[in-house]
């Protein structure tokens, strides 16, 4: 899959319901309570990022010390915008209708 559920605290009863998820009768959750969760997006080009890491870390390399900034890292590992939008659409359409769902992405687009 292009995303993996990282952490979720059940608040809105049917948000992101999956056929493999279960509900606990022991959970006392107020549906009006706010909660947060993260969705981890599987990065692409991890091998390129690792190779770059070793190249800039090698004192014998002409690229030694030329560290990447956040945008350069994002350019390497971020999924295409269409894939990120696909996950955001899924989250929005699968959510509880009475929830105020706000989706933000991390600096490298590896979490929503």
Secondary structure, DSSP 8 states (H G I E B T S, - for coil): --EEEEE----STTTT--TT----TT----TTS----EEEE--S-HHHHHHHHHHHH-TTSTTTT----HHHHHHHH---HHHHHHHHHHHHHHS-TTS-------TTSSB-
